[in-house]
Amino acid sequence: MFDLTGRIALVTGAGQGVGAGIALALAGGGAAVAVNDLHQARAVTTVGSIAAAGGRAAAVPFDVSDHDAVTAGFEEAARLLGPVDILVNNAGIPAAGFPQIPFKDTEPAFWRRFVDLNLYGMFNCTHVAVGSMCERGWGRIITISSEAARMGLDINVAIYGASKAGAIGLTRHLAVEVAPAGVTVNAISLGTMENVGGRWGDRIAAGIPRRRLGTGADAGAAVTFLASDEADWVTGQVLPVNGGSRA
Ligand SMILES: NC(=O)c1ccc[n+]([C@@H]2O[C@H](COP(=O)([O-])OP(=O)(O)OC[C@H]3O[C@@H](n4cnc5c(N)ncnc54)[C@H](O)[C@@H]3O)[C@@H](O)[C@H]2O)c1
């Protein structure tokens, strides 16, 4: 089950955190993984972890919010590993940080970094990847969204949630467009992960039915399923991976 041998995956923002966990899981399933990050050193670190575990990977650093850079990055991935069969749009926390500010106190310049990364980043990578997938008759596009896209939260993340919800909109519509070509398009609505738990980790975990925060391996297992041949009839969906929390 879920054998990805022979597939080429590209995971954005995979130099640390959730993306690194996804890249390791896909490589563990047999895929060769193009590890993207804005920071080359982070991408190289994840490539080293995959190689140490016996997998195949290459670093392809680029900025997902720059369409020309994305085009060049996918060309580099194809040169190093082969054309991308599985795209995971994971990059999603702005490099400038993630201050939690009430919407009424934000400025348009603050909104733009979330739109550039979470919408344009996902649009760019999906746009560059999808044509070739359709021509080859097989493809998987999986976007890491958030529970903040599905429900209102009282933690001042309105713009983040709106940008993550926009990515779900593209997922649903594109899935219908490209299903006849053998390409599936899905999203994961991710709950709180251990890399952001910090000093509130225990308190947050206590409110999750499964009583723990999520890990990169949890995200990686869900992505591996959606990337598999077995998930061929699953498209246009948003899979909550959240320890049992309800919207
Ligand atoms: N951590 C959580 O609790 C949580 C919860 C729900 C959803 N998510 C989503 O999971 C994804 C990963 O989150 P994380 O916590 O691992 O984030 P992170 O900040 O730990 O890692 C993100 C990586 O993306 C890279 N990156 C940032 N901007 C980039 C760009 N323009 N181009 C390429 N790479 C870029 C960063 O350098 C970093 O290495 C995000 O989409 C996030 O919104 C996370």
Ligand as a Chemical Component Dictionary entry (heavy atoms), coordinates in Angstrom:
data_LIG
# 
_chem_comp.id                   LIG 
_chem_comp.type                 NON-POLYMER 
_chem_comp.pdbx_formal_charge   0 
_chem_comp.three_letter_code    LIG 
# 
loop_
_chem_comp_atom.comp_id 
_chem_comp_atom.atom_id 
_chem_comp_atom.alt_atom_id 
_chem_comp_atom.type_symbol 
_chem_comp_atom.charge 
_chem_comp_atom.model_Cartn_x 
_chem_comp_atom.model_Cartn_y 
_chem_comp_atom.model_Cartn_z 
_chem_comp_atom.pdbx_ordinal 
LIG N1  N1  N 0  2.697  24.577 12.590 1  
LIG C1  C1  C 0  1.368  24.558 12.752 2  
LIG O1  O1  O 0  0.819  24.465 13.873 3  
LIG C2  C2  C 0  0.490  24.650 11.550 4  
LIG C3  C3  C 0  -0.900 24.552 11.726 5  
LIG C4  C4  C 0  -1.714 24.603 10.600 6  
LIG C5  C5  C 0  -1.146 24.766 9.341  7  
LIG N2  N2  N 1  0.199  24.888 9.222  8  
LIG C6  C6  C 0  0.749  25.075 7.896  9  
LIG O2  O2  O 0  1.790  24.127 7.677  10 
LIG C7  C7  C 0  2.766  24.684 6.796  11 
LIG C8  C8  C 0  4.160  24.569 7.400  12 
LIG O3  O3  O 0  4.158  25.225 8.657  13 
LIG P1  P1  P 0  5.426  25.162 9.623  14 
LIG O4  O4  O 0  4.921  25.395 10.994 15 
LIG O5  O5  O -1 6.229  23.950 9.342  16 
LIG O6  O6  O 0  6.232  26.473 9.138  17 
LIG P2  P2  P 0  7.774  26.862 9.358  18 
LIG O7  O7  O 0  7.809  28.357 9.386  19 
LIG O8  O8  O 0  8.368  26.089 10.496 20 
LIG O9  O9  O 0  8.464  26.341 8.027  21 
LIG C9  C9  C 0  8.107  26.899 6.796  22 
LIG C10 C10 C 0  9.297  26.855 5.861  23 
LIG O10 O10 O 0  8.873  27.549 4.673  24 
LIG C11 C11 C 0  9.943  28.332 4.204  25 
LIG N3  N3  N 0  9.435  29.464 3.422  26 
LIG C12 C12 C 0  8.904  30.617 3.891  27 
LIG N4  N4  N 0  8.604  31.440 2.870  28 
LIG C13 C13 C 0  8.955  30.770 1.732  29 
LIG C14 C14 C 0  8.914  31.112 0.358  30 
LIG N5  N5  N 0  8.450  32.320 -0.044 31 
LIG N6  N6  N 0  9.358  30.208 -0.555 32 
LIG C15 C15 C 0  9.835  28.996 -0.146 33 
LIG N7  N7  N 0  9.916  28.636 1.147  34 
LIG C16 C16 C 0  9.479  29.512 2.078  35 
LIG C17 C17 C 0  10.653 28.809 5.468  36 
LIG O11 O11 O 0  12.021 29.160 5.178  37 
LIG C18 C18 C 0  10.539 27.577 6.379  38 
LIG O12 O12 O 0  11.673 26.743 6.307  39 
LIG C19 C19 C 0  2.331  26.113 6.532  40 
LIG O13 O13 O 0  1.583  26.177 5.327  41 
LIG C20 C20 C 0  1.424  26.413 7.703  42 
LIG O14 O14 O 0  0.498  27.445 7.408  43 
LIG C21 C21 C 0  1.032  24.825 10.293 44 
# 
loop_
_chem_comp_bond.comp_id 
_chem_comp_bond.atom_id_1 
_chem_comp_bond.atom_id_2 
_chem_comp_bond.value_order 
_chem_comp_bond.pdbx_ordinal 
LIG N1  C1  SING 1  
LIG C1  O1  DOUB 2  
LIG C1  C2  SING 3  
LIG C2  C3  SING 4  
LIG C2  C21 DOUB 5  
LIG C3  C4  DOUB 6  
LIG C4  C5  SING 7  
LIG C5  N2  DOUB 8  
LIG N2  C6  SING 9  
LIG N2  C21 SING 10 
LIG C6  O2  SING 11 
LIG C6  C20 SING 12 
LIG O2  C7  SING 13 
LIG C7  C8  SING 14 
LIG C7  C19 SING 15 
LIG C8  O3  SING 16 
LIG O3  P1  SING 17 
LIG P1  O4  DOUB 18 
LIG P1  O5  SING 19 
LIG P1  O6  SING 20 
LIG O6  P2  SING 21 
LIG P2  O7  DOUB 22 
LIG P2  O8  SING 23 
LIG P2  O9  SING 24 
LIG O9  C9  SING 25 
LIG C9  C10 SING 26 
LIG C10 O10 SING 27 
LIG C10 C18 SING 28 
LIG O10 C11 SING 29 
LIG C11 N3  SING 30 
LIG C11 C17 SING 31 
LIG N3  C12 SING 32 
LIG N3  C16 SING 33 
LIG C12 N4  DOUB 34 
LIG N4  C13 SING 35 
LIG C13 C14 SING 36 
LIG C13 C16 DOUB 37 
LIG C14 N5  SING 38 
LIG C14 N6  DOUB 39 
LIG N6  C15 SING 40 
LIG C15 N7  DOUB 41 
LIG N7  C16 SING 42 
LIG C17 O11 SING 43 
LIG C17 C18 SING 44 
LIG C18 O12 SING 45 
LIG C19 O13 SING 46 
LIG C19 C20 SING 47 
LIG C20 O14 SING 48 
# 
